[in-house]
Amino acid sequence: VTRLAAGAEYDAGFDLEKVEIAEKLKLSPSMRRTLENVRDGMGPGAHVVGQSAFGGFTSTIRAIEFRFKLIERKDEKWRLTNAGKAALEAAKKART
């Protein structure tokens, strides 16, 4: 079970392409930075510096690309999915 905001739970078998669920996902700082990088047209790991940071980043990219489907790669370019946009917007609102 993955931690979501407001005590909601996420079953790994559920499709997170649904924006309503993505809005409840509690993003880690690395997940948020990765989504911001993709939104801004950079590579997902543009904020990663150093070998140990890169090691942790491999789990982050696996989670947001394959498990949560917040980003996707098409024609050698990364882009946010609708779920990724919703998760990033919800994280922005939560910080303000």
Protein Blocks (a to p, Z undefined) as FASTA:
>chain_A
ZZdehhiacdfkbcfkbmklmmmpccdfklmmmmmmmmnopafklmpgcjklmmmmmmmm
mmmmmmnopacceehiacddfklmmmmmmmmmmmZZ
